[in-house]
Amino acid sequence: MSAVRRLRSFQLFFPQGRCRNYAKGNLILMTRLMSICFTPRDRYETHRVATPLELMFDLASVIAIAAAAHGLAHAVEQAHVVQGVIAFLCSFFMIWLAWMNYTWFASAYDDNSTGFRVLSMVIMFGALILAAGIGAVFDQQRIWLALLGFIVMRLGMAVFWLGAAKGDPERRRTALRYAGGISVVQLYWIALVAVVPPPTALYLPMFLLGAAGELAVPAIAERHGATNWHRHHIIERYGLMNIIVLGECFIAITAMIHLQGGRALPDPSHLWLALLSAAIAFSMWGLYFTEEDYLADAKLGQALLWGYGHFALFAAGAATGAGLSVNLAAAGHDAHITAQAAMLAIALPVAIYVATLWVIRDRICLGGAGRWLLLAVAAFILIIGAAASMAMELITILLISTALFRRRMTRTRERNIS
């Protein structure tokens, strides 16, 4: 009798017609997911902007970036500088690579379909798994959890490219090369983590070999038919990611202003450090967002320089936030490094950030003596950070002056052209 009652209760809450509709809906959804097909978007589409789904993807990526930056700051504070920098670069590479591949694919094939949204969310979940496993990278343990997240993200991308192969016959060969290349290199990562322990001397060279393989996949695939990525959309997406990595500086600045010990106001020395740090972060933002014609050439070489060059820029932006946190710890005598070393934790990533801007933009867009401005500024930042007293103040003044002068150069150039 109890079984009969349960059956009647089930039928009461889930009538037969409703069950059929529910099953039919699920079947339709599964059919759509199994028949994934992505057609190319128009390369010259007007008013193309980042979608809410892409912004959500950025949010998932920033969680992983924050975990990597925190690990770097902690390692440097404990005087494990070399180990911390290597772990940061390795973990940041995995995060950046997954973000970059998704961004360029979405620029060419985002059709806002159910399949695209579901696969995007699967990759986002992989980014969260990766973020949860970042700690093992800095502890020099086998990175099984981070690897699991990376597998989810990369297999999601492989499925994306298989869908593009089905929906874009003209670039089918390109899409299949992407899918095959991603899958093969993923097998390499699994073998690396399973066979080679992180503390061994062989681990880093093997990691670099895998990274080279990942970077080779787009370079090889795109030679057989370039995808329809949208120039303005890519520029916007990279600009948004730059803002996200500079957000690591804001986290450190907030910690500097944080009230401690029942104080009514922040510690004056910490407040001064926060003001200087904010000026540095704002100047880095100002140096990036000028009005030059970014990525003017759609050729493969220029696209790869832009896309790959931003790895150094994004990593440097996040590392600057970590360096600011290190300086806060050093000011409170909570770090096991000298004040000079703490200052270099800011100067070095800022110099790399500025120098990378010169490589990917200014040496191409500008002419005359102004073409070399950012390269010279990067060198001066390193010299100041290594040798000068009041280095933080001097670097801040130099960056503010450079950002203002660089903006003036842009306006003068536009007036001359017009």
TIZAZA-405478 format. One record per residue (C-alpha): x, y, z; residue number from 1. Coordinates in steps of 0.05 Angstrom, whole numbers, plus 32768, in hexadecimal, padded with zeros to 4 digits. Layout:
TIZAZA-405478
{{X; Y; Z}; NUM}
...
END
This chain:
TIZAZA-405478
{{8000; 8000; 8000}; 1}
{{8038; 8030; 8010}; 2}
{{8054; 8026; 7FCA}; 3}
{{8010; 8035; 7FAC}; 4}
{{800A; 8074; 7FD5}; 5}
{{804F; 808B; 7FBF}; 6}
{{803C; 807E; 7F76}; 7}
{{7FFB; 80A5; 7F7E}; 8}
{{8020; 80DE; 7FA0}; 9}
{{8052; 80E0; 7F67}; 10}
{{801A; 80E1; 7F34}; 11}
{{7FF8; 8119; 7F5B}; 12}
{{8035; 8147; 7F59}; 13}
{{8050; 812F; 7F16}; 14}
{{8014; 8120; 7EE8}; 15}
{{8022; 80F5; 7EAC}; 16}
{{801E; 812F; 7E7B}; 17}
{{804E; 8158; 7EA4}; 18}
{{807F; 811E; 7EA8}; 19}
{{807D; 8116; 7E5D}; 20}
{{8089; 8161; 7E53}; 21}
{{80C3; 815F; 7E85}; 22}
{{80E3; 8124; 7E62}; 23}
{{80D7; 8143; 7E1E}; 24}
{{80F8; 8184; 7E35}; 25}
{{8134; 815F; 7E4F}; 26}
{{8139; 8137; 7E0F}; 27}
{{8137; 8176; 7DE6}; 28}
{{816D; 8196; 7E11}; 29}
{{819A; 8158; 7E0C}; 30}
{{818F; 8155; 7DC1}; 31}
{{81A4; 819D; 7DB9}; 32}
{{81E3; 8191; 7DE3}; 33}
{{81F5; 8152; 7DBC}; 34}
{{81ED; 8177; 7D79}; 35}
{{8219; 81B2; 7D8A}; 36}
{{8227; 81DD; 7D4E}; 37}
{{8246; 8222; 7D4E}; 38}
{{8244; 824E; 7D10}; 39}
{{8275; 8287; 7D07}; 40}
{{8262; 82CF; 7D18}; 41}
{{826E; 830A; 7CEB}; 42}
{{82B5; 8325; 7CF4}; 43}
{{829B; 836B; 7CE3}; 44}
{{825D; 836A; 7D0F}; 45}
{{824C; 83AF; 7D2A}; 46}
{{8244; 83C0; 7D73}; 47}
{{8262; 837D; 7D8A}; 48}
{{826D; 837F; 7DD5}; 49}
{{827B; 834F; 7E0D}; 50}
{{823F; 8325; 7E23}; 51}
{{8227; 8319; 7E6A}; 52}
{{823E; 82D0; 7E62}; 53}
{{8284; 82E7; 7E51}; 54}
{{8285; 8315; 7E8E}; 55}
{{8270; 82DA; 7EB9}; 56}
{{82A9; 82B2; 7E9B}; 57}
{{82D9; 82EA; 7EAF}; 58}
{{82BE; 82E7; 7EF5}; 59}
{{82CE; 829D; 7EF9}; 60}
{{8314; 82AB; 7EDF}; 61}
{{8321; 82E3; 7F11}; 62}
{{8315; 82B3; 7F4B}; 63}
{{834E; 8288; 7F32}; 64}
{{8379; 82C5; 7F25}; 65}
{{836E; 82DD; 7F6C}; 66}
{{8383; 8299; 7F87}; 67}
{{83C3; 829B; 7F5E}; 68}
{{83D3; 82E3; 7F73}; 69}
{{83C8; 82D1; 7FBC}; 70}
{{83F6; 8295; 7FB6}; 71}
{{842C; 82C1; 7F97}; 72}
{{8427; 82F6; 7FCE}; 73}
{{842B; 82C2; 8005}; 74}
{{8467; 829F; 7FE5}; 75}
{{848E; 82E1; 7FDD}; 76}
{{847D; 82F6; 8025}; 77}
{{849B; 82B4; 803D}; 78}
{{84DA; 82C1; 8012}; 79}
{{84C9; 8287; 7FE3}; 80}
{{84CF; 82B7; 7FA8}; 81}
{{84E7; 8289; 7F70}; 82}
{{84B8; 8251; 7F83}; 83}
{{847E; 8282; 7F89}; 84}
{{848B; 82A4; 7F46}; 85}
{{8490; 8262; 7F21}; 86}
{{8450; 8248; 7F42}; 87}
{{842C; 8289; 7F32}; 88}
{{8441; 828A; 7EE9}; 89}
{{842D; 8240; 7EE0}; 90}
{{83E9; 8249; 7F00}; 91}
{{83DC; 828B; 7EDE}; 92}
{{83ED; 826C; 7E9B}; 93}
{{83B7; 8237; 7EA4}; 94}
{{8384; 826C; 7EB7}; 95}
{{8397; 829C; 7E7F}; 96}
{{839A; 8266; 7E4A}; 97}
{{8353; 824D; 7E58}; 98}
{{8339; 8295; 7E59}; 99}
{{835D; 82A8; 7E18}; 100}
{{8346; 826B; 7DF1}; 101}
{{82FE; 8275; 7E07}; 102}
{{8300; 82C0; 7DF7}; 103}
{{8318; 82B7; 7DB0}; 104}
{{82E8; 827E; 7DA3}; 105}
{{82AD; 82A6; 7DBE}; 106}
{{82C2; 82E1; 7D92}; 107}
{{82BB; 82B5; 7D55}; 108}
{{8283; 8284; 7D67}; 109}
{{8258; 829D; 7DA1}; 110}
{{8211; 8291; 7D88}; 111}
{{81EF; 8298; 7DCC}; 112}
{{81D3; 8251; 7DC4}; 113}
{{81C2; 8222; 7DFC}; 114}
{{81FF; 81F7; 7DEA}; 115}
{{822E; 8233; 7DEC}; 116}
{{8214; 824B; 7E2F}; 117}
{{8216; 8206; 7E4F}; 118}
{{825D; 81F8; 7E37}; 119}
{{8272; 823D; 7E4F}; 120}
{{8257; 822E; 7E94}; 121}
{{827A; 81EB; 7E95}; 122}
{{82BC; 820E; 7E86}; 123}
{{82AD; 8241; 7EBD}; 124}
{{82A3; 8209; 7EEF}; 125}
{{82E6; 81EE; 7ED9}; 126}
{{8305; 8232; 7EE8}; 127}
{{82E9; 822F; 7F2E}; 128}
{{8306; 81E9; 7F38}; 129}
{{8349; 8203; 7F1F}; 130}
{{8345; 823D; 7F50}; 131}
{{8339; 820D; 7F89}; 132}
{{8377; 81E5; 7F76}; 133}
{{83A7; 8220; 7F6E}; 134}
{{83C2; 8217; 7FB5}; 135}
{{83E2; 81D4; 7FA3}; 136}
{{840B; 81F7; 7F6D}; 137}
{{842C; 8223; 7FA1}; 138}
{{8435; 81E9; 7FD2}; 139}
{{845A; 81C1; 7F9C}; 140}
{{8429; 8188; 7FA0}; 141}
{{840A; 8161; 7F66}; 142}
{{83D5; 818F; 7F4B}; 143}
{{839D; 815C; 7F42}; 144}
{{8365; 818D; 7F53}; 145}
{{8380; 81C4; 7F27}; 146}
{{838A; 8191; 7EEF}; 147}
{{8342; 817A; 7EF6}; 148}
{{832A; 81C2; 7EED}; 149}
{{8358; 81CB; 7EB1}; 150}
{{833F; 818A; 7E92}; 151}
{{82F7; 81A2; 7E98}; 152}
{{8309; 81E5; 7E78}; 153}
{{8332; 81C8; 7E40}; 154}
{{8302; 8190; 7E2E}; 155}
{{82CB; 81C4; 7E2C}; 156}
{{82F4; 81EB; 7DFA}; 157}
{{8300; 81AB; 7DD0}; 158}
{{82B4; 81A1; 7DCD}; 159}
{{82AC; 81EA; 7DB8}; 160}
{{82DB; 81E0; 7D7E}; 161}
{{82B9; 819F; 7D68}; 162}
{{8278; 81C7; 7D66}; 163}
{{829B; 81FC; 7D3C}; 164}
{{82B5; 81C7; 7D0D}; 165}
{{826D; 81B1; 7D02}; 166}
{{8250; 81F7; 7CF9}; 167}
{{8288; 8217; 7CD1}; 168}
{{829B; 81EA; 7C95}; 169}
{{82CA; 821F; 7C79}; 170}
{{82F6; 821C; 7CB8}; 171}
{{82E8; 81D3; 7CCA}; 172}
{{8332; 81C2; 7CC4}; 173}
{{8345; 81FB; 7CF2}; 174}
{{8311; 81E7; 7D27}; 175}
{{8326; 819E; 7D25}; 176}
{{836E; 81B1; 7D2E}; 177}
{{835B; 81DA; 7D6B}; 178}
{{8332; 81A0; 7D89}; 179}
{{8368; 816D; 7D7B}; 180}
{{83A1; 8199; 7D93}; 181}
{{837E; 81AB; 7DD4}; 182}
{{836F; 8161; 7DE2}; 183}
{{83B5; 8149; 7DD3}; 184}
{{83D6; 817D; 7DFF}; 185}
{{83A4; 816E; 7E36}; 186}
{{83BC; 8126; 7E36}; 187}
{{8402; 8141; 7E3F}; 188}
{{83EE; 8169; 7E7C}; 189}
{{83CD; 812C; 7E9C}; 190}
{{840D; 8103; 7E90}; 191}
{{8438; 813A; 7EAC}; 192}
{{8411; 8141; 7EED}; 193}
{{840C; 80F5; 7EF5}; 194}
{{8455; 80E4; 7EE7}; 195}
{{8481; 811F; 7EFA}; 196}
{{847E; 8139; 7F43}; 197}
{{847F; 8186; 7F47}; 198}
{{84BF; 818C; 7F72}; 199}
{{84EA; 8168; 7F3E}; 200}
{{8517; 8190; 7F10}; 201}
{{84F4; 8172; 7ED3}; 202}
{{84B0; 818E; 7EE4}; 203}
{{84BA; 81D6; 7ECE}; 204}
{{84DA; 81C6; 7E8A}; 205}
{{84A2; 8194; 7E7D}; 206}
{{846E; 81C9; 7E90}; 207}
{{848E; 81FB; 7E61}; 208}
{{848B; 81C6; 7E2A}; 209}
{{8441; 81BD; 7E36}; 210}
{{8437; 8208; 7E36}; 211}
{{845B; 820D; 7DF3}; 212}
{{842D; 81D7; 7DD8}; 213}
{{83EF; 81FD; 7DEF}; 214}
{{8407; 823D; 7DCD}; 215}
{{8418; 8218; 7D8D}; 216}
{{83D0; 81FE; 7D85}; 217}
{{83B1; 8241; 7D6F}; 218}
{{83EE; 8253; 7D46}; 219}
{{83E9; 8212; 7D1F}; 220}
{{839D; 820F; 7D1A}; 221}
{{8393; 8256; 7D01}; 222}
{{83C4; 824E; 7CC8}; 223}
{{8391; 8222; 7CA5}; 224}
{{8359; 8256; 7CA7}; 225}
{{8352; 828F; 7CD9}; 226}
{{8314; 8290; 7D04}; 227}
{{82E4; 82CB; 7D01}; 228}
{{82F9; 82ED; 7D42}; 229}
{{82DF; 8334; 7D4A}; 230}
{{8315; 8368; 7D54}; 231}
{{82EF; 839A; 7D7F}; 232}
{{82D2; 8362; 7DA8}; 233}
{{8317; 8345; 7DB7}; 234}
{{8332; 8389; 7DCA}; 235}
{{82F9; 8394; 7DFA}; 236}
{{8300; 834E; 7E19}; 237}
{{834A; 8358; 7E25}; 238}
{{833E; 839C; 7E43}; 239}
{{830A; 8380; 7E73}; 240}
{{833B; 8349; 7E89}; 241}
{{8370; 837D; 7E95}; 242}
{{8340; 83A2; 7EC3}; 243}
{{8334; 8360; 7EE8}; 244}
{{837E; 8352; 7EF4}; 245}
{{8389; 8399; 7F0C}; 246}
{{8352; 838B; 7F3E}; 247}
{{8386; 8363; 7F64}; 248}
{{83A6; 83A6; 7F74}; 249}
{{8364; 83BE; 7F91}; 250}
{{8362; 8382; 7FBF}; 251}
{{83A6; 8394; 7FDB}; 252}
{{8393; 83DE; 7FE1}; 253}
{{8355; 83CB; 8009}; 254}
{{837F; 83A2; 8038}; 255}
{{83AD; 83DE; 8043}; 256}
{{8372; 840A; 8057}; 257}
{{8354; 83D5; 8083}; 258}
{{834B; 83EB; 80CC}; 259}
{{8373; 83C2; 80FE}; 260}
{{8379; 83C0; 8149}; 261}
{{833A; 83E8; 8156}; 262}
{{8353; 8426; 8132}; 263}
{{8321; 845A; 811D}; 264}
{{834C; 846C; 80DF}; 265}
{{837E; 8446; 80B5}; 266}
{{83C7; 8447; 80C8}; 267}
{{83E6; 8485; 80A6}; 268}
{{8420; 845D; 8087}; 269}
{{83F0; 8429; 806C}; 270}
{{83C2; 845F; 8051}; 271}
{{83FD; 8480; 802D}; 272}
{{8410; 843C; 8010}; 273}
{{83C8; 8433; 7FF9}; 274}
{{83C8; 8477; 7FD6}; 275}
{{8408; 8467; 7FB1}; 276}
{{83EE; 8422; 7F9F}; 277}
{{83AD; 843F; 7F84}; 278}
{{83D4; 8471; 7F5A}; 279}
{{83FE; 8438; 7F3D}; 280}
{{83C0; 840E; 7F2C}; 281}
{{839C; 844A; 7F0C}; 282}
{{83DB; 845B; 7EE3}; 283}
{{83E0; 8413; 7ECA}; 284}
{{8397; 8418; 7EB5}; 285}
{{83A4; 845A; 7E92}; 286}
{{83E0; 8440; 7E6D}; 287}
{{83B8; 8405; 7E51}; 288}
{{8379; 842A; 7E3C}; 289}
{{8392; 845B; 7E09}; 290}
{{836F; 846B; 7DC7}; 291}
{{83A0; 844A; 7D97}; 292}
{{8386; 841B; 7D61}; 293}
{{8394; 83D9; 7D86}; 294}
{{839C; 8399; 7D5F}; 295}
{{8398; 83BF; 7D1E}; 296}
{{83B3; 8383; 7CF6}; 297}
{{8388; 8344; 7CF3}; 298}
{{83C3; 8319; 7CDB}; 299}
{{83D3; 82DB; 7D03}; 300}
{{8416; 82F5; 7D1C}; 301}
{{83F9; 8335; 7D38}; 302}
{{83BE; 8311; 7D57}; 303}
{{83EC; 82DF; 7D7A}; 304}
{{8419; 8317; 7D93}; 305}
{{83DD; 833B; 7DB0}; 306}
{{83BD; 82FD; 7DCD}; 307}
{{83FB; 82DD; 7DE9}; 308}
{{841D; 831D; 7DFD}; 309}
{{83E5; 832C; 7E2E}; 310}
{{83FB; 82F0; 7E58}; 311}
{{8436; 8319; 7E71}; 312}
{{840B; 8357; 7E79}; 313}
{{83D2; 8334; 7E9F}; 314}
{{8403; 830C; 7ECB}; 315}
{{8429; 834C; 7EDB}; 316}
{{83E9; 8370; 7EED}; 317}
{{83D4; 8339; 7F1E}; 318}
{{841C; 8334; 7F39}; 319}
{{841B; 837F; 7F46}; 320}
{{83E0; 8374; 7F75}; 321}
{{8407; 833C; 7F97}; 322}
{{8443; 836B; 7F9D}; 323}
{{8419; 83A0; 7FBF}; 324}
{{8402; 836B; 7FF1}; 325}
{{844B; 8359; 7FFE}; 326}
{{845C; 83A1; 800C}; 327}
{{8423; 83A6; 803D}; 328}
{{843D; 8368; 8061}; 329}
{{8484; 8385; 8060}; 330}
{{846B; 83C6; 807E}; 331}
{{844B; 83A0; 80B7}; 332}
{{848A; 8375; 80C0}; 333}
{{8462; 8337; 80AD}; 334}
{{848E; 8324; 8072}; 335}
{{84D0; 82FE; 8073}; 336}
{{84F0; 8329; 803D}; 337}
{{8513; 836D; 803B}; 338}
{{84F0; 83AE; 802A}; 339}
{{8519; 83B2; 7FEA}; 340}
{{8502; 836D; 7FD5}; 341}
{{84BB; 8380; 7FE5}; 342}
{{84C2; 83BD; 7FB9}; 343}
{{84DC; 8393; 7F80}; 344}
{{849C; 836A; 7F87}; 345}
{{8478; 83A8; 7F6D}; 346}
{{84AD; 83C5; 7F3E}; 347}
{{84BA; 8385; 7F16}; 348}
{{8471; 8375; 7F03}; 349}
{{8462; 83BE; 7EF4}; 350}
{{849F; 83C2; 7EC7}; 351}
{{8489; 8382; 7EA3}; 352}
{{8443; 839E; 7E9B}; 353}
{{845D; 83DF; 7E7C}; 354}
{{8491; 83BB; 7E50}; 355}
{{845C; 838B; 7E36}; 356}
{{8430; 83C6; 7E22}; 357}
{{846B; 83DE; 7DF9}; 358}
{{8473; 839A; 7DD7}; 359}
{{842A; 838E; 7DC5}; 360}
{{8415; 83D6; 7DB6}; 361}
{{8444; 8413; 7DB8}; 362}
{{847C; 83F8; 7D8D}; 363}
{{8448; 83EA; 7D57}; 364}
{{8419; 8426; 7D5F}; 365}
{{8449; 845F; 7D6D}; 366}
{{8483; 847F; 7D47}; 367}
{{84BD; 84AC; 7D59}; 368}
{{84DC; 84B2; 7D9D}; 369}
{{8499; 84A7; 7DC0}; 370}
{{8499; 8460; 7DA6}; 371}
{{84CE; 844F; 7DDA}; 372}
{{84AE; 8471; 7E16}; 373}
{{8490; 8435; 7E39}; 374}
{{84CF; 840B; 7E30}; 375}
{{84F9; 8441; 7E50}; 376}
{{84C7; 8449; 7E89}; 377}
{{84C8; 83FE; 7E97}; 378}
{{8514; 8401; 7E9D}; 379}
{{8511; 843D; 7ECC}; 380}
{{84DD; 8419; 7EF8}; 381}
{{850D; 83DE; 7F00}; 382}
{{8547; 840C; 7F12}; 383}
{{851D; 8433; 7F44}; 384}
{{8502; 83F4; 7F64}; 385}
{{8547; 83D6; 7F6B}; 386}
{{856F; 8411; 7F83}; 387}
{{8549; 844F; 7F96}; 388}
{{8530; 8466; 7FDA}; 389}
{{84E7; 847A; 7FDB}; 390}
{{84DE; 844B; 7FA0}; 391}
{{8493; 8445; 7FA8}; 392}
{{848A; 8490; 7FA3}; 393}
{{84B9; 8497; 7F68}; 394}
{{8498; 845E; 7F41}; 395}
{{8453; 847D; 7F4E}; 396}
{{846A; 84C1; 7F35}; 397}
{{848A; 84A1; 7EF7}; 398}
{{844B; 8479; 7EE6}; 399}
{{841C; 84B4; 7EEF}; 400}
{{8448; 84E0; 7EC4}; 401}
{{844E; 84AA; 7E8F}; 402}
{{8403; 849D; 7E8C}; 403}
{{83F5; 84E8; 7E84}; 404}
{{842B; 84F1; 7E50}; 405}
{{8415; 84B3; 7E2A}; 406}
{{83CE; 84CD; 7E27}; 407}
{{83E7; 8510; 7E0D}; 408}
{{840E; 84EC; 7DD7}; 409}
{{83CF; 84C8; 7DC0}; 410}
{{83A8; 8509; 7DBB}; 411}
{{83E0; 852C; 7D95}; 412}
{{83E5; 84F2; 7D65}; 413}
{{839A; 84F4; 7D58}; 414}
{{839C; 853E; 7D4A}; 415}
{{83D5; 8535; 7D19}; 416}
{{83B0; 84FD; 7CF5}; 417}
{{836F; 8526; 7CF0}; 418}
END
